[in-house]
Amino acid sequence: MYANGIESYRKANVMTADPKRLVIMCYEGAVDSLKLAKERLRQEDYAGKGEALMKAHDIIAELLCSLDYERGGGIARNLDSLYQYMMRRITHADLHKDADVIDEVIGLLNTLLSAWKEIFYKGVEGNLNEPPETAVEKRQAVSYAGA
């Protein structure tokens, strides 16, 4: 029963999330799956490694399918190339049991994740057109006020 409640909560969280938050959730899910794959590889649980890598691959494929090339222009094309590259690297890591390649993809995803978090939190707490230092000052002011 408890597991059903968690699953219901997750579904509701995804269904009601802001599109930017969904992207962040996808990056976090892919990173978590890759970390799990690395752990399964270390344990020589190759079936578990394969399942975790497939989940990360599927998440990245979903991110690829969600790109808007008309509105995203060059950024969307660059993300397309990067997502394609990551999926090839995940396949390589699976076939060659290569933890270093898993780390490479985790690093790429973490870089994108931090950029998306900056976009999301800047959009939530600040004006997207204001200089980044102004948004940071606002966040610091809020954190000081709450301390």
Backbone as ProteinMPNN parsed JSONL, in Angstrom:
{"seq_chain_A": "MYANGIESYRKANVMTADPKRLVIMCYEGAVDSLKLAKERLRQEDYAGKGEALMKAHDIIAELLCSLDYERGGGIARNLDSLYQYMMRRITHADLHKDADVIDEVIGLLNTLLSAWKEIFYKGVEGNLNEPPETAVEKRQAVSYAGA", "coords_chain_A": {"N_chain_A": [[0.815, -1.187, 0.0], [1.921, 1.269, 0.82], [3.891, 1.636, -1.15], [2.26, 2.004, -3.397], [1.148, 4.487, -2.802], [3.383, 6.149, -2.96], [4.008, 5.876, -5.651], [1.702, 6.969, -6.805], [1.973, 9.591, -5.902], [4.332, 10.347, -7.262], [3.445, 10.204, -9.947], [1.465, 12.203, -9.926], [3.07, 14.396, -9.362], [4.629, 14.571, -11.683], [2.628, 14.976, -13.609], [1.663, 17.492, -12.963], [3.776, 19.202, -13.086], [5.797, 22.026, -13.974], [6.954, 22.66, -17.308], [9.767, 23.194, -17.467], [10.585, 22.206, -15.044], [10.008, 19.536, -15.448], [11.998, 18.844, -17.301], [14.251, 19.102, -15.677], [13.649, 17.067, -13.838], [13.859, 14.878, -15.544], [16.619, 14.928, -16.214], [17.677, 14.493, -13.634], [16.609, 11.958, -13.103], [17.865, 10.432, -15.113], [20.561, 10.696, -14.38], [20.481, 9.471, -11.834], [19.796, 6.865, -12.638], [22.044, 6.182, -14.125], [24.012, 6.243, -12.144], [23.104, 4.131, -10.59], [23.448, 2.093, -12.468], [26.222, 2.043, -12.613], [26.831, 1.163, -10.035], [25.611, -1.375, -10.109], [27.216, -2.535, -12.084], [29.668, -2.593, -10.751], [29.016, -4.483, -8.838], [28.851, -6.658, -10.398], [26.395, -7.324, -11.421], [25.027, -7.762, -14.12], [22.629, -7.818, -15.509], [21.039, -6.063, -14.02], [22.598, -3.774, -14.388], [22.262, -3.401, -17.125], [19.483, -2.894, -17.261], [19.301, -0.473, -15.804], [20.905, 1.205, -17.381], [19.393, 1.165, -19.718], [17.098, 2.476, -18.858], [18.128, 5.064, -18.383], [18.921, 5.654, -20.998], [16.411, 5.632, -22.267], [15.202, 7.829, -21.017], [16.808, 9.928, -21.938], [16.284, 9.669, -24.646], [13.622, 10.441, -24.626], [13.894, 13.12, -23.878], [15.168, 13.99, -26.19], [13.122, 13.629, -28.081], [11.415, 15.585, -27.25], [12.409, 18.004, -28.047], [12.083, 21.248, -29.431], [12.545, 22.27, -32.436], [11.863, 24.392, -34.035], [11.303, 26.626, -32.374], [13.533, 26.444, -30.748], [15.822, 26.54, -32.298], [19.268, 26.835, -32.924], [20.119, 25.984, -30.406], [18.443, 23.825, -29.848], [19.245, 22.107, -31.904], [21.91, 21.671, -31.137], [21.507, 20.418, -28.654], [20.209, 18.139, -29.59], [22.326, 16.842, -30.954], [24.017, 16.398, -28.767], [22.408, 14.785, -27.074], [22.096, 12.556, -28.771], [24.764, 11.72, -28.893], [25.187, 11.06, -26.17], [23.438, 8.89, -25.929], [24.639, 7.052, -27.657], [27.04, 6.68, -26.26], [26.095, 5.529, -23.892], [25.174, 3.091, -24.879], [27.632, 2.051, -25.701], [28.908, 1.887, -23.176], [27.336, -0.074, -22.009], [27.753, -2.325, -23.671], [30.525, -2.68, -23.411], [31.003, -2.727, -20.746], [31.875, -0.413, -19.332], [32.747, 1.702, -16.933], [33.916, 4.221, -16.891], [32.897, 5.535, -19.11], [30.257, 5.741, -18.367], [30.558, 7.549, -16.271], [31.379, 9.738, -17.803], [29.021, 10.412, -19.221], [27.353, 10.98, -17.059], [28.634, 13.275, -16.157], [28.184, 15.033, -18.333], [25.377, 15.2, -18.246], [25.036, 16.302, -15.685], [26.15, 18.828, -16.069], [24.311, 19.953, -17.889], [22.068, 19.756, -16.258], [22.654, 21.554, -14.15], [22.59, 23.946, -15.579], [19.887, 24.011, -16.437], [18.635, 24.104, -13.958], [19.429, 26.622, -13.119], [18.076, 28.175, -15.018], [15.416, 27.47, -14.379], [15.121, 28.217, -11.629], [15.792, 30.885, -11.767], [13.746, 31.802, -13.358], [11.623, 31.333, -11.645], [12.159, 32.81, -9.328], [13.097, 35.256, -10.155], [13.337, 37.837, -12.653], [13.534, 36.879, -15.983], [14.879, 38.529, -17.706], [16.598, 40.064, -16.237], [19.949, 40.849, -15.077], [22.159, 38.084, -14.284], [23.515, 38.375, -11.81], [21.805, 39.985, -10.32], [19.583, 38.347, -9.863], [20.832, 36.422, -8.288], [21.532, 37.967, -6.076], [18.972, 38.539, -5.131], [18.111, 35.961, -4.393], [19.962, 35.455, -2.354], [19.235, 37.452, -0.531], [16.693, 36.562, 0.153], [17.36, 34.138, 1.37], [18.882, 35.077, 3.532], [16.944, 36.491, 4.879], [15.334, 34.48, 5.726], [16.89, 33.236, 7.593]], "CA_chain_A": [[0.0, 0.0, 0.0], [2.815, 2.419, 0.899], [4.516, 1.793, -2.472], [1.246, 2.566, -4.292], [1.034, 5.903, -2.478], [4.563, 6.822, -3.512], [3.86, 5.896, -7.111], [0.656, 7.95, -7.1], [2.569, 10.913, -5.681], [5.247, 10.602, -8.384], [2.651, 10.478, -11.149], [0.835, 13.52, -9.76], [4.15, 15.371, -9.441], [4.988, 14.706, -13.098], [1.489, 15.505, -14.373], [1.399, 18.889, -12.634], [5.034, 19.952, -13.074], [6.15, 23.014, -14.982], [7.793, 22.006, -18.322], [11.187, 23.286, -17.109], [10.79, 21.272, -13.924], [10.026, 18.192, -16.035], [13.328, 18.63, -17.87], [15.131, 18.871, -14.526], [13.335, 15.735, -13.322], [14.426, 13.905, -16.484], [18.071, 14.891, -16.005], [17.932, 13.85, -12.345], [16.309, 10.536, -13.255], [18.909, 9.808, -15.924], [21.775, 10.628, -13.552], [20.251, 8.429, -10.828], [19.851, 5.565, -13.311], [23.447, 5.917, -14.483], [24.717, 5.906, -10.904], [22.683, 2.773, -10.263], [24.11, 1.198, -13.428], [27.617, 1.929, -12.192], [26.836, 0.309, -8.844], [25.327, -2.748, -10.564], [28.417, -2.997, -12.785], [30.651, -2.895, -9.709], [28.55, -5.708, -8.188], [28.784, -7.658, -11.467], [24.985, -7.602, -11.708], [24.986, -7.231, -15.481], [21.231, -7.599, -15.895], [20.652, -4.82, -13.363], [23.319, -2.704, -15.074], [21.604, -3.2, -18.411], [18.177, -2.255, -17.031], [19.516, 0.915, -15.392], [21.384, 1.939, -18.556], [18.269, 1.305, -20.643], [16.228, 3.521, -18.325], [18.787, 6.344, -18.679], [18.835, 5.808, -22.456], [15.027, 5.983, -22.583], [14.956, 9.204, -20.553], [17.483, 10.833, -22.872], [15.516, 9.598, -25.899], [12.419, 11.263, -24.416], [14.354, 14.51, -23.97], [15.422, 14.225, -27.611], [11.827, 13.746, -28.765], [10.691, 16.783, -26.793], [13.046, 19.228, -28.549], [11.308, 22.089, -30.35], [13.568, 22.809, -33.336], [11.395, 25.655, -34.59], [11.527, 27.681, -31.382], [14.833, 26.283, -30.096], [16.888, 26.859, -33.237], [20.589, 26.238, -32.77], [20.23, 25.303, -29.119], [17.779, 22.527, -30.005], [20.112, 21.26, -32.739], [23.062, 21.274, -30.319], [21.033, 19.424, -27.693], [19.975, 16.923, -30.373], [23.631, 16.196, -31.142], [24.519, 15.963, -27.471], [21.602, 13.641, -26.645], [22.468, 11.414, -29.629], [26.086, 11.298, -28.431], [25.032, 10.387, -24.877], [22.809, 7.581, -26.132], [25.68, 6.165, -28.214], [27.987, 6.374, -25.186], [25.44, 4.586, -22.984], [25.226, 1.791, -25.553], [29.033, 1.62, -25.603], [29.155, 1.505, -21.786], [26.642, -1.336, -21.768], [28.425, -3.412, -24.395], [31.924, -2.852, -22.996], [31.059, -2.678, -19.278], [32.835, 0.673, -19.138], [32.29, 2.66, -15.923], [34.415, 5.558, -17.231], [31.954, 6.127, -20.056], [29.089, 6.109, -17.561], [30.947, 8.802, -15.602], [31.384, 10.801, -18.817], [27.632, 10.808, -19.486], [26.885, 11.629, -15.832], [29.197, 14.627, -16.17], [27.447, 15.828, -19.321], [24.03, 15.441, -17.729], [25.12, 17.224, -14.547], [26.37, 20.162, -16.625], [23.013, 20.406, -18.392], [21.17, 19.883, -15.107], [22.908, 22.81, -13.435], [22.104, 25.041, -16.436], [18.428, 24.029, -16.38], [18.237, 24.577, -12.626], [19.603, 28.073, -13.124], [16.954, 28.71, -15.796], [14.174, 27.264, -13.641], [15.057, 29.025, -10.417], [15.808, 32.283, -12.17], [12.393, 32.082, -13.818], [10.697, 31.275, -10.525], [12.432, 33.823, -8.312], [13.557, 36.517, -10.705], [12.944, 38.173, -14.01], [14.463, 36.259, -16.919], [15.621, 39.554, -18.428], [17.524, 40.792, -15.376], [21.278, 40.256, -15.058], [22.248, 36.956, -13.348], [23.931, 38.773, -10.462], [20.636, 40.524, -9.623], [18.805, 37.194, -9.401], [21.588, 35.804, -7.191], [21.378, 38.851, -4.913], [17.615, 38.342, -4.605], [18.08, 34.674, -3.7], [20.714, 35.596, -1.107], [18.419, 38.252, 0.365], [15.627, 35.704, 0.641], [17.941, 33.167, 2.306], [19.25, 35.785, 4.75], [15.716, 36.861, 5.584], [14.784, 33.284, 6.355], [17.819, 32.698, 8.602]], "C_chain_A": [[0.866, 1.26, 0.0], [3.46, 2.692, -0.459], [3.526, 2.391, -3.47], [1.072, 4.06, -4.054], [2.183, 6.703, -3.047], [4.439, 6.94, -5.021], [2.794, 6.901, -7.538], [1.181, 9.37, -6.951], [3.492, 11.285, -6.84], [4.482, 10.957, -9.655], [2.01, 11.862, -11.079], [1.885, 14.625, -9.893], [4.546, 15.625, -10.895], [3.863, 15.367, -13.88], [1.258, 16.998, -14.126], [2.646, 19.769, -12.705], [5.126, 20.937, -14.237], [7.059, 22.322, -16.019], [9.29, 22.07, -18.012], [11.507, 22.325, -15.978], [10.807, 19.836, -14.439], [11.392, 17.866, -16.637], [14.322, 18.333, -16.75], [14.913, 17.471, -13.958], [13.901, 14.646, -14.234], [15.936, 13.787, -16.306], [18.408, 14.172, -14.696], [17.684, 12.344, -12.422], [17.369, 9.801, -14.052], [20.202, 9.664, -15.123], [21.631, 9.533, -12.501], [20.356, 7.038, -11.447], [21.292, 5.2, -13.685], [24.28, 5.576, -13.245], [24.371, 4.491, -10.455], [23.36, 1.767, -11.186], [25.564, 0.975, -13.039], [27.753, 1.02, -10.977], [26.585, -1.156, -9.229], [26.528, -3.351, -11.317], [29.483, -3.406, -11.777], [30.302, -4.213, -9.012], [28.501, -6.902, -9.148], [27.359, -8.175, -11.679], [24.715, -7.006, -13.091], [23.562, -7.012, -15.986], [20.732, -6.287, -15.289], [21.318, -3.611, -14.001], [22.628, -2.37, -16.376], [20.259, -2.501, -18.27], [18.338, -0.78, -16.674], [20.008, 1.763, -16.563], [20.263, 2.156, -19.561], [17.315, 2.402, -20.166], [16.825, 4.901, -18.618], [18.695, 6.651, -20.168], [17.43, 6.265, -22.849], [14.69, 7.418, -22.158], [15.573, 10.203, -21.522], [16.767, 10.828, -24.224], [14.243, 10.443, -25.788], [12.771, 12.744, -24.475], [14.59, 14.895, -25.432], [14.113, 14.448, -28.362], [11.093, 15.03, -28.396], [11.297, 18.084, -27.318], [12.143, 19.941, -29.551], [12.316, 22.813, -31.242], [13.158, 24.169, -33.912], [11.669, 26.803, -33.624], [12.93, 27.637, -30.795], [16.022, 26.566, -30.984], [18.172, 26.094, -33.0], [20.76, 25.496, -31.466], [19.609, 23.915, -29.213], [18.638, 21.585, -30.846], [21.339, 20.789, -31.958], [22.674, 20.232, -29.28], [20.756, 18.095, -28.382], [21.285, 16.151, -30.523], [24.163, 15.631, -29.834], [23.742, 14.756, -26.954], [21.933, 12.387, -27.462], [23.815, 10.831, -29.177], [25.971, 10.523, -27.116], [24.411, 9.005, -25.043], [23.803, 6.587, -26.734], [26.664, 5.747, -27.128], [27.38, 5.392, -24.175], [25.448, 3.188, -23.587], [26.635, 1.22, -25.476], [29.335, 1.124, -24.178], [28.514, 0.161, -21.463], [27.39, -2.498, -22.417], [29.818, -3.719, -23.855], [32.116, -2.803, -21.484], [32.055, -1.618, -18.82], [32.286, 1.739, -18.19], [32.762, 4.082, -16.239], [33.477, 6.273, -18.198], [30.67, 6.534, -19.334], [29.371, 7.422, -16.838], [30.94, 9.98, -16.57], [29.965, 11.318, -19.057], [27.027, 11.478, -18.257], [27.385, 13.069, -15.789], [28.475, 15.544, -17.144], [26.057, 16.183, -18.804], [24.048, 16.421, -16.554], [25.371, 18.661, -15.009], [25.056, 20.747, -17.138], [22.033, 20.642, -17.243], [21.405, 21.198, -14.376], [22.438, 24.01, -14.257], [20.58, 25.14, -16.371], [17.93, 24.49, -15.015], [18.372, 26.088, -12.54], [18.454, 28.735, -13.877], [15.663, 28.616, -14.989], [14.083, 28.201, -12.438], [15.105, 30.508, -10.72], [14.409, 32.691, -12.63], [11.385, 32.113, -12.686], [10.897, 32.47, -9.601], [12.812, 35.18, -8.89], [13.003, 36.729, -12.092], [13.976, 37.583, -14.963], [15.312, 37.28, -17.659], [16.617, 40.311, -17.553], [18.883, 40.116, -15.378], [21.366, 39.149, -14.02], [22.634, 37.382, -11.935], [22.771, 39.348, -9.662], [19.786, 39.386, -9.072], [19.504, 36.519, -8.229], [21.446, 36.646, -5.932], [19.996, 38.682, -4.291], [17.521, 37.041, -3.828], [18.816, 34.759, -2.364], [19.908, 36.394, -0.09], [17.303, 37.415, 0.972], [16.191, 34.716, 1.663], [18.372, 33.83, 3.6], [18.018, 36.13, 5.563], [15.134, 35.676, 6.323], [15.657, 32.741, 7.468], [17.532, 33.239, 9.987]], "O_chain_A": [[0.584, 2.21, -0.731], [3.565, 3.845, -0.876], [3.917, 3.206, -4.307], [0.871, 4.819, -5.002], [1.989, 7.807, -3.558], [4.734, 7.987, -5.597], [2.97, 7.607, -8.531], [0.878, 10.244, -7.763], [3.439, 12.408, -7.343], [4.838, 11.905, -10.355], [2.014, 12.603, -12.062], [1.61, 15.674, -10.476], [4.773, 16.769, -11.287], [4.117, 16.228, -14.723], [0.716, 17.691, -14.987], [2.574, 20.962, -12.412], [4.601, 20.7, -15.325], [7.862, 21.47, -15.639], [10.01, 21.104, -18.266], [12.57, 21.705, -15.958], [11.548, 19.004, -13.916], [11.885, 16.747, -16.5], [15.138, 17.419, -16.864], [15.872, 16.771, -13.634], [14.368, 13.612, -13.755], [16.474, 12.681, -16.254], [19.316, 13.342, -14.655], [18.452, 11.552, -11.876], [17.736, 8.676, -13.713], [20.861, 8.626, -15.184], [22.557, 8.748, -12.296], [20.939, 6.135, -10.849], [21.698, 4.043, -13.57], [25.155, 4.711, -13.303], [25.237, 3.745, -9.998], [23.797, 0.708, -10.737], [26.076, -0.141, -13.125], [28.675, 0.208, -10.898], [27.261, -2.059, -8.737], [26.81, -4.543, -11.19], [30.125, -4.445, -11.932], [31.197, -4.973, -8.639], [28.151, -8.014, -8.752], [27.157, -9.325, -12.07], [24.232, -5.88, -13.207], [23.32, -6.121, -16.8], [20.079, -5.494, -15.967], [20.702, -2.555, -14.144], [22.428, -1.199, -16.701], [19.928, -1.619, -19.062], [17.601, 0.067, -17.179], [19.582, 2.907, -16.725], [20.188, 3.212, -20.189], [16.787, 3.165, -20.974], [16.111, 5.805, -19.051], [18.42, 7.787, -20.553], [17.274, 7.175, -23.663], [13.976, 8.129, -22.866], [14.947, 11.199, -21.884], [16.658, 11.869, -24.872], [13.838, 11.086, -26.756], [12.029, 13.537, -25.056], [14.248, 16.0, -25.853], [14.014, 15.357, -29.186], [10.243, 15.502, -29.151], [10.756, 19.159, -27.06], [11.523, 19.31, -30.407], [12.872, 23.84, -30.854], [14.012, 24.994, -34.236], [12.208, 27.837, -34.02], [13.466, 28.668, -30.389], [17.121, 26.807, -30.487], [18.172, 24.868, -32.888], [21.465, 24.488, -31.412], [20.177, 22.941, -28.718], [18.746, 20.399, -30.535], [21.762, 19.641, -32.098], [23.414, 19.277, -29.045], [21.037, 17.037, -27.821], [21.341, 14.952, -30.251], [24.696, 14.522, -29.796], [24.34, 13.805, -26.45], [22.038, 11.292, -26.911], [23.981, 9.615, -29.09], [26.578, 9.463, -26.959], [24.814, 8.056, -24.371], [23.809, 5.413, -26.363], [27.077, 4.588, -27.078], [28.082, 4.52, -23.661], [25.701, 2.209, -22.885], [26.809, 0.029, -25.214], [29.945, 0.07, -24.001], [29.085, -0.646, -20.729], [27.629, -3.526, -21.783], [30.245, -4.874, -23.841], [33.245, -2.832, -20.993], [32.956, -1.89, -18.026], [31.469, 2.572, -18.582], [32.082, 5.048, -15.891], [33.291, 7.487, -18.105], [30.07, 7.558, -19.659], [28.515, 8.307, -16.798], [30.544, 11.087, -16.207], [29.74, 12.528, -19.092], [26.27, 12.44, -18.388], [26.639, 13.978, -15.426], [28.186, 16.697, -16.822], [25.618, 17.328, -18.913], [23.168, 17.275, -16.445], [24.859, 19.604, -14.406], [24.73, 21.9, -16.854], [21.267, 21.606, -17.256], [20.447, 21.885, -14.021], [21.941, 24.986, -13.695], [20.039, 26.241, -16.262], [16.92, 25.188, -14.923], [17.522, 26.758, -11.953], [17.917, 29.746, -13.424], [14.9, 29.579, -14.924], [13.081, 28.894, -12.256], [14.513, 31.307, -9.995], [13.944, 33.791, -12.328], [10.394, 32.841, -12.757], [9.928, 33.075, -9.143], [12.841, 36.166, -8.155], [12.284, 35.886, -12.628], [15.176, 37.772, -14.763], [16.366, 36.931, -18.19], [17.398, 41.114, -18.063], [18.968, 38.919, -15.653], [20.723, 39.241, -12.974], [22.138, 36.815, -10.962], [22.749, 39.213, -8.438], [19.32, 39.455, -7.935], [18.849, 36.089, -7.28], [21.26, 36.106, -4.841], [19.86, 38.681, -3.067], [16.935, 36.996, -2.746], [18.36, 34.207, -1.362], [19.896, 36.051, 1.092], [16.999, 37.539, 2.159], [15.576, 34.481, 2.703], [18.249, 33.228, 4.667], [18.041, 36.069, 6.793], [14.528, 35.817, 7.385], [15.219, 31.87, 8.219], [18.222, 32.886, 10.943]]}, "name": "protein", "num_of_chains": 1, "seq": "MYANGIESYRKANVMTADPKRLVIMCYEGAVDSLKLAKERLRQEDYAGKGEALMKAHDIIAELLCSLDYERGGGIARNLDSLYQYMMRRITHADLHKDADVIDEVIGLLNTLLSAWKEIFYKGVEGNLNEPPETAVEKRQAVSYAGA"}
